[in-house]
Amino acid sequence: MGGYAPRNFAVRFWDGSTWAPESDQVARFTLVLNHAGSVRKMFWPPRVLSPLQAYLYDDFDIEGDAIGFCDLCGYLERTTPTFSIWKRLWLAWRLWNLPSVERERTGRQMVELDGQLHSRERDQQAISYHYDVSNEFFEMVLGPKMVYTSGIFADPSEPLEVAQERKLDMLCQKLRLRPGERFLDIGCGWGGLVMHAAKNYGVKAVGVTISKKQAEWARARIKEAGLESRCQIDLVDYRDVDEREPFDKIVTVEVIEHFGAAQFPEFFRKCWRLLRPQGSLLIQQITQADPSGFRGALHFSQHYIFPDGELTTIGYTYNEAEKAGFEVRDMECIREHYCLTLGHWLHNLETRHDDVVRITDEANYRIFRLHYAGSIRAFNNNAYNLHQTLYVKPDGFASGYPLRRDDWYVDGP
């Protein structure tokens, strides 16, 4: 591993022997090779998913810091293209001659989708693959509020639940929700925001999702909370939301990434039709300025995490919004908060390993472990970003907005 600054991880072989880190470093993590064919499984065939799949299906394990393993994958991804053709051929020959051990790869498998890209039917399959894993699984990872988006932290040591409560309030305050307003959450997840808005801001809230398990969970919680008269969950594609009665405010929180950039014009035209004049649209969006970076992570995400998902630049998003007629009123970058949020999710996942495996399987546990660890690395390196952007549907000259935004920064409703 020449050039890996130096090697800061250990390797333990199937016979119990070990390689210690170089230069007396403390091992950031340990690669545990589970059989004689582990290395061949990691790199043959020579494609970006091979080492990740070898981990998912227990050809090797990672003890310790999973983010460190993602750093190693990034190093290999950067280094391999610099090899000459002769070195690549030599490495391929060496890999081909390593021991080969065939083992059954059980548990959660790579996604298989049918139909036209971003058709309603295919989008439902893609969403179900990720979000319908198990409500019990997501509650273990996300906590009892079941909020699957970045929190907003006042301090890095703050509990996740406090940060999520602050995020829900921030969204409601930026939208300036008022009692009696009609509020739509596109891609509402397990209903945390619509329940919060209905209970604390007095709105009539509608959440839409195409995940059956999310809708079932959210409806049950709304009933338990006695909010059925002010809060509803519709199992419907946002493209089919009824336009006959306009909404005052619309929000979508880390959902637009599922739509695909080619669908943004349709999305913004739909929101325009759904909103009354001077109505507001707030989007919290994961963005990526340079799609050429972190190719391995994106490839992994397409096959095991968010099939058909697509990250765009923030500039592309607001340009499409402006083409539809929206006015950009505010934009805020909150990238660092996602690093902290993901750290909590990864910790919750790792500490509940046995429970997660019991209700899903080992491969599912490892898929999400890589996803959260790799995402922390991507946000820390500014490969991914996170923006909240507020738009208004102007009514001629009038926007309906006050001259200042002091009312955003208060504690609670």
Order of alpha helices (4+ residues) and beta strands (2+ residues): beta-beta-beta-alpha-alpha-beta-alpha-alpha-alpha-alpha-alpha-beta-alpha-beta-alpha-beta-beta-alpha-beta-alpha-alpha-beta-alpha-alpha-alpha-beta
